[in-house]
Amino acid sequence: MTRHLVLVLGDQLGWDSPALADFDPAQDQLLMIEADSEAGEVWNHKARIAIFLSGMRHFANEAHRLRWLCTYMRLEDANLPGDFSGRLIHALHNLQPQALVVLEAGAWRMERLIEDAAEQAHVPLRWVADPHFLCSRAQFAKWAGDKKELRMEFFYREMRKRHGILMEGKEPIGGQWNFDAENRKGFGAKGPGTVPPPAHFAPDRVTQDVIDLVNTRFANHPGTLDHFAWPVTREDALLALQHFVVQRLENFGALQDAMWTTLPFGWHALVGSSLNLHLLNPREVIAAAQQAYHARGLPLASVEGFIRQVLGWREFIRGVYWLDMPHMAEANHYGHTRDLPKWYWTGDTHMACMQATIGQSLQHGYAHHIQRLMVTGQFAVLAGLSPQQVSAWYRAMYVDAVEWVETPNTLGMALHANGGRFTSKPYVASGQYISRMSNYCKGCRYQPEVRTGPSACPMTTLYWDFLIRHEKHISGNPRTALMVKHVGKMSDEDKAQIRHQADATREGLDVL
């Protein structure tokens, strides 16, 4: 009889998992499940399906090399149920373990599903806390207390102190906690110049088999696998981290927000997917950046800006997710209900910024945080798109999208759908912001500085309409009060023209 059946989920591919700590090959075994229900939970980009499947299959191969018994359920196993729950119940009935052991999941939905399956199969379930994160769920809940509003900055400072990251005694190195003001530059009129490309990993036999499977089984799903080069093993993930620290970290800070049509990855690290699959531990990522600062004298603004994403935002957003689920998923502060335009899945729009960002996303399964926040995200909130549809789109589109990351980032940060629970303002701007931070607007049929008329930029029109509609609320917020000063100076006729054009824009979203 099997003592412990250790279920390893697709985003738990680290061999340092405590769920494996007392694994005994003589009496325990692993269980890994591929299921059509997970690939189709949202309309997943082919690259997102492929990175999970390839990572899982590589992990299983390593288990076999260790001579650990692993029951691996493949998508192609037609004699098994098609859904994850059905497959898990089938395995529990067949193997009859004394206990099902599972590391804390990355999705509220998945934890409920596993609990229900174990109950149906009458198998005891033991959850194992996940020390991959530097702040546990309980620690975050204690920090949050009964606060109605949560702010990452204060959490981040506490994490810096607690873990001694970029500190001199009790004070931050450099005398300040963040260098955001230095890290918001565009490339300028001359463009990005020479940027070292990110690490590239040619698909091995396992990955190529997965690519063939995904292209066949999920042929109607969005995106392409022609450019798939993501790390799917720990060895490759470590190489990706090293490559970033050596060649790209130096300029990450100042230029992390910049966008350019020929530069889909900017100066970014591209280790988010490896972190979220547990191929990398955040401690080693933070240590590598901090070591580069001390050993090579890299700009503090770049090193701090990068560490802030890992130690600050990543840990914070995970804490907020578990604190506020499940109601977070249904948040809709503005009551937006419009369907996602069809071109969110194709990039087939005249809006050059959306065409570039979505086109890049379809090619690579990737866009960096400003492309997500200030292009696709801010358009969604300005156009009044359903937060739930937009959230599903983000989860579907990106290789680094796991639910605990994408749900709060989308509903809380990009869409302000939870009404500012952990953000101090809605992140909206006119097309002129995009023009300043990119070359997207050059050659576009729409003009970023124009808000009404046939050449008006939809982003700009909708931005001013948003300010007019929410003037009272925005003017009362110190961080957004300046945004609406010009609204107060507009004539009623100007406001009416903007509202009329905005209404027409929203009614014609599919043909923009």
Order of alpha helices (4+ residues) and beta strands (2+ residues): beta-beta-alpha-alpha-beta-alpha-beta-alpha-beta-alpha-alpha-beta-beta-alpha-alpha-alpha-alpha-alpha-alpha-alpha-alpha-alpha-alpha-alpha-alpha-alpha-alpha-alpha-alpha
